[in-house]
Amino acid sequence: MSVSERAYQFCRERWKKYLQEIKPTYWLFLVRENGNMEMYTLPDFQQMYLVRNFGQGLRVLSDSTQSVPPSMTTDTTYDTEVQEILVVALGHHGSRPLLVVRLEDEVLLYQAYRYHKGNLKLRFRRLAHTVLLRESRSRVNKKSDLDQYTDSRVSQLRYFSNIAGYNGGAKGLLDEEMK
């Protein structure tokens, strides 16, 4: 077989992976009070991924399921409390999964990538951005305790699709007039 025939064969084989039907899988993401993020498969509810100190803003989130047994986890709570997480699949056919984490005053973005070790062979790396979520002092002082509790329970991270051909996520804020 000549070099040109091998190159032609390689190109034909490479495109076959795009023609295969993609079977969806379903996952549950949990963030516990002790700072751990856990991923479970659905419907059998098996833990497949564990990240310790999740809300600390680590540059790389790696699986630590096999490093320490679950019985040895501590129940300490951390200062940076995760308010909300959103997992979205952006890109062509959802080929770019992003994990969006909302803390009290900032947003962390993580992109999933393949890694050769671990249970799922997956890691997340933090993406650089310039989004801050600090509210003005006057708005913070005007809210009552009930309003603050209600605002903390409302989902603010939203996924949107096919808006002028774009898909993505946004953080929505509640205006005083809308309440």
C-alpha positions in Angstrom: 0.0 0.0 0.0 1.5 3.3 -1.0 1.7 6.4 1.2 -1.1 8.2 -0.6 -3.4 5.2 -0.2 -2.6 5.0 3.6 -3.3 8.7 3.9 -6.6 8.3 2.1 -7.5 5.4 4.3 -6.6 7.4 7.4 -8.8 10.3 6.4 -11.8 8.0 5.7 -11.4 6.3 9.1 -11.0 9.6 11.0 -14.4 10.9 9.9 -16.3 7.8 10.9 -16.2 8.8 14.6 -18.4 11.9 13.7 -21.0 9.7 12.0 -21.6 7.5 15.1 -24.7 8.2 17.1 -24.0 9.7 20.5 -25.8 8.1 23.4 -26.6 10.6 26.2 -25.7 9.8 29.8 -27.1 11.5 32.9 -25.2 12.7 35.9 -25.8 14.2 39.3 -23.4 16.9 40.6 -23.5 17.5 44.3 -21.5 20.0 46.4 -21.4 19.2 50.0 -21.0 21.5 53.0 -17.5 20.0 53.7 -16.3 21.5 50.3 -16.4 18.3 48.2 -18.0 18.0 44.8 -19.3 14.6 43.8 -20.5 13.2 40.5 -22.9 10.3 40.4 -24.3 8.3 37.5 -28.0 8.1 37.0 -30.2 6.1 37.5 -27.9 3.7 39.4 -26.5 6.5 41.6 -22.8 5.3 41.8 -20.2 7.8 42.8 -17.8 8.2 39.9 -15.9 11.4 40.7 -14.8 13.3 43.8 -13.1 16.7 44.1 -11.9 17.9 47.5 -11.8 21.6 48.4 -14.0 22.4 45.4 -14.9 26.0 46.2 -11.2 27.1 46.8 -10.7 28.1 43.2 -8.1 25.4 42.3 -6.5 25.6 38.9 -7.2 21.9 38.1 -10.0 19.8 39.5 -8.9 16.2 39.6 -10.6 13.0 40.8 -9.6 12.0 44.3 -12.0 9.0 44.7 -9.2 6.5 45.0 -6.8 8.6 47.1 -8.8 8.6 50.4 -11.7 6.3 51.4 -15.1 8.1 51.9 -15.1 7.0 55.6 -12.1 9.2 56.3 -13.6 12.4 55.1 -13.9 15.3 57.6 -17.0 17.3 58.3 -15.3 20.7 58.4 -16.9 23.6 56.6 -15.0 26.1 54.5 -15.2 29.9 54.3 -15.9 30.0 50.5 -19.3 28.5 50.2 -20.5 27.4 46.7 -23.8 29.1 46.0 -24.6 27.4 42.7 -23.2 25.2 39.9 -24.2 24.8 36.3 -22.8 22.2 33.9 -23.4 23.0 30.2 -22.2 21.5 27.0 -21.2 24.2 24.5 -19.7 23.9 21.1 -20.6 21.7 18.1 -22.8 18.8 19.4 -22.0 19.7 23.0 -18.3 18.9 22.5 -17.0 21.5 25.0 -18.4 20.8 28.5 -18.1 23.7 31.0 -18.6 23.7 34.8 -19.7 27.1 36.1 -19.4 27.7 39.8 -21.0 30.7 41.5 -19.5 31.8 44.8 -20.7 34.7 46.9 -18.8 37.3 45.0 -17.2 35.6 42.0 -17.7 33.1 39.2 -15.3 30.2 38.4 -15.3 28.6 35.0 -13.9 25.2 34.4 -13.5 23.3 31.1 -13.5 19.5 31.1 -10.7 17.7 29.3 -9.6 14.2 28.8 -6.9 12.8 31.2 -5.3 9.3 31.1 -5.7 8.5 34.8 -8.7 8.3 37.1 -12.1 6.7 37.2 -13.7 8.8 34.4 -10.4 9.8 32.8 -11.5 13.4 33.1 -10.2 16.6 34.7 -11.4 20.2 34.8 -9.1 23.2 34.3 -10.0 26.7 35.3 -10.5 29.3 32.6 -9.4 32.9 33.0 -12.1 35.6 32.8 -12.9 39.0 34.3 -16.3 38.6 35.8 -16.9 39.9 39.3 -20.3 39.7 41.1 -19.9 42.3 43.9 -23.1 44.3 44.6 -23.0 48.0 45.5 -23.1 48.8 49.3 -26.4 50.7 49.0 -28.2 47.7 47.5 -26.8 45.3 50.1 -27.9 47.5 53.1 -31.5 47.8 51.8 -32.3 44.1 51.7 -34.0 42.5 54.6 -33.0 39.1 56.0 -36.0 37.5 54.2 -35.0 39.0 50.9 -31.4 37.9 51.2 -32.6 34.3 52.0 -35.0 34.3 49.1 -32.3 35.6 46.7 -29.8 33.0 47.8 -32.3 30.2 47.0 -33.1 31.4 43.5 -31.1 30.0 40.6 -29.1 32.8 39.0 -27.0 30.9 36.5 -29.0 30.2 33.3 -28.2 28.3 30.1 -29.4 29.7 26.8 -29.3 28.1 23.3 -29.7 29.4 19.8 -29.9 33.1 20.5 -28.6 34.6 17.2 -26.8 31.3 16.7 -25.0 31.4 20.1 -25.2 29.0 23.0 -23.9 29.8 26.5 -24.6 30.6 30.1 -25.5 33.9 31.9 -25.9 35.1 35.4 -29.2 36.9 35.9 -29.9 39.3 38.7 -33.3 40.1 40.2 -34.3 43.7 40.0 -36.3 45.3 42.8 -39.2 46.1 40.4 -39.6 42.4 39.3 -40.2 41.1 42.9 
